[in-house]
């Protein structure tokens, strides 16, 4: 998922470089959404992965 976010970020940067403002804004918005979804899933996997191991405290 992080790879997709980086891909959309690169598309947004290239579109902005060539002056396609609407496409750049759309791709940047998608990249931002994917990045935050990645962060949420990463934190959830850290929390539940840590509790599921059965470690002694």
N, C-alpha and C positions, 0 to 999 in steps of 0.2 A: 504494500500500500504506500509505503514511503517512496518507492520507486515511481509510482504513478504521480504522486505529488510533485516529485522533482521533474518529471516529464512535463507536466502542465506548467510548472514554473518556467522551464526552458522555452516552451511554446509561447508563454506570455512575454518573456523577455525578447524573443525574436520578433514577435508581432509588434511589440512596442518599438523596437528598433526600426522596423520598416513603416511605422506610422499607422498601423491598424489598431486604433484605440479600443474599439468595441470588442474585437477578438482578444486583445491583450487583457482587458478588464474581465472578460468572461473566463479566460484560462487562469488568470490569477485568482479569481474567486473560487474556481474548482480546486486549484492547488491548495488554497487556504483551508477549504472544507476537508479535503482529503488528509491534510497534515494534522488537523485537530482530531479527526476520527482516528488516525494512527496513534496520536498521543493518548487518547482515551483508552483504546484497546491495549496499548502498551502498559499503562498504569494498571488496568484491570488484570492483565496477565501477570504482572508482578505481584499484585496483592493476592490473587487466588493461587498463584503458583507457589508462593511462600507458605501459605497456610495448608496446602495440600500435601506437603512433604512428610508431615508427621514428625517434625524435629522436636527434640526435648529442649525446653527453654531453661 
